[in-house]
Amino acid sequence: MKVQVGDIVVNKVVDSAAEVSIISDKIYKSMKHPPPKLRDVKLLTAGRKLSMHGSIVGPVKLKIGNCWYKENLYVAPIDTDMLLGFDILVNRGKAILNMAEAILIFDGQVLSLDMGSTDGHRQIAEVRVGKRRVVPPNSVMMVKCQMPKSETDYVVESFGNSKLLVPRVVLSAGSDPVL
């Protein structure tokens, strides 16, 4: 699903875990008439001791589906064009997220979602453990893995019908994955 931010059509990710909606600093800088910066902020992420500096700008004209809205948005150095967060999903759109059907009902509009992708291509890297590890029943083990270095923060999670419980982990750019 695309969203128009000012004069730019962007790929957005619906992030119901994000308290606020964020646009990339690159998108903000590329706007023909960027809205004024209201104040600087420090954004906290889900990871322990992870934060980033950003700002609040606005009002920004947003086109979601066929309707226009004016909202203040956060600007931060993120790789995704836009994270559509809880603030707009709930307060503005009274959204219903139907994950089974990959649709978002936003302000009465039924919008199709792009699952696992912002550009039509899935962004998944397969990580395999180099040698076999036996994990005894009812126990926990950390297994170090290797993959090409990521230039952005990333998530490691189980894929497919694994019989092994793998918690979802957020890791910093450049770090090796640990399961």
N, C-alpha and C positions, 0 to 999 in steps of 0.2 A: 504494500500500500504506500502510495506517495502522499506527501504533505507539502503544501506550498508555504514557505517561510518568507514573508515579504515578497520579493520578486524571483525567488529561487525555488524550484521544485526539488525536494530532497527525498532520500530514502529514510524511513524512520523505523525504529524498533520500538514496539510496545513493551514497556518495562514496568510491570505492575509493582515491582519491588523498589523502584526509584520513587522517592517522595516528591521529586520535582522534575520538570521537563527541562532537558538540556539540549542546546545546539552546539555543534562543533565550532571552535574558534575559527577554523578555516571557512566554514559557511558564513559566519558573521562577517569576516573580513571581505568576503566576495560579494556581499550585498551592495546594490547600487546606492541605496539610501539606508544605511544601518541605523537602527534606533539608538537613542542615547544610552550611555552606560549610567545606571542608577547608583550602583555601589559595587565594591569589590567584596568577594566572599571566599570562604574556605569550604570546599565541598568534601564531606566525609564519605568514604566508600564502605562497602560491606566488609572488606578485609581489615584486620586489626592494624592500627597505626598507618593506614593508607588514606591519603587525602590529596587534593589538588586545589590549586588556586583558580578562581574564575571570577565571573562578575554577573550581575543581574542587569538585563537591558529591557527596554520596553517603552511604550507598548509595541509589540510585534504583531503584524497582521498574519494570521495563520489560516490556510484553507485546508480543512479536513473534510474529505468527501466533497460535497457540493456547498458547504457552508463556510462562511468567513467568521473569524473570531479575533479579538484583540487580547493579547496576553503578555505578561512579563515573562521572560525566559531567562534561564541560566545559560551562560556561555562558558565552556571549559574545553581543555585540550583532550578531546575524545576522538577516536577513529571513526565511529559511526556518525553519520550526518546529524541525526537527531534521536534522542531518547524521549519517547512520549511517556511521561511519568504519571504518577498517581494524582498529582495536583490537577492536571487537565482532564485525565480520564474520569475522575470522580466528580470534581467540583464543576467542571464545565459541561462535560459530555454525558454524565450519569451513565457511564459505559458498562456494558456487559461483555465480558470476554468469554467466548465460546471456543475453548481450545480444541474440543473434539472435532468441530467443523471448521476450524481456522477462520473464524469470523469475529469481528468486533462490531457490536451494536453501539454506535456513538451518536448521541443526540437524536435518536430515532432512525439513523442511517445504518444500513447493513453494509459493512466494509470487509472485503476479503483481505486476509493476512498472508504475507510471505513467510513461510516457516523456515527458520534456520538460515536466512539469507537476506541480504540487503540489495544484492545486484542480480538475483536470479541464480546464483551459484552458491551451493552450500559451503560454509566455512568450517570444515571439519578436517582435522589432521588426525590420522590414526597413529596411536602410540602403542607399541608392543614392548613387553618385557623381554630382555635379551635371553634370559635363561629361565628354566622352569622353577617356580617357587611353590612349595606346598604350604598351605595355610591350614593349620589344624582347626577342627570345628570349634565354634564359639570363642575364637581368638582374633586378635588384631595384629596386622603386620604392615610396616611401611616398606614399599618397594620403590626404589629409585629407577626412573626411566630416562630415556634419551630421545630427543626429537630435534629437528632443526630449530635454532634459536628463533623465538618469536620477538618481534619488535614492539608488540603491544601486550598488555595484560591479557590473560586467557583463562578459560575454564577447562578443567579436566573432569570428565564424568564417564560413567559406564555407558556402553553402547551395545545395543542388541539385547539378546536374552541371556546375559551372563548370570551364572549361578553364584557369582561372587558379588558381595555388597561393596560397591565403590562409592564413597561419598563424593559429592560435587565439591570441587576445590577451586578457588580463585588464586591464580599465581601471577607474580609480577613478570613483566617483560624481561626476557633474557634468562630466566631461571629454568632449571630442569624440572620436569613434572615428577611428582611423588604421588603414588597411589597408596 
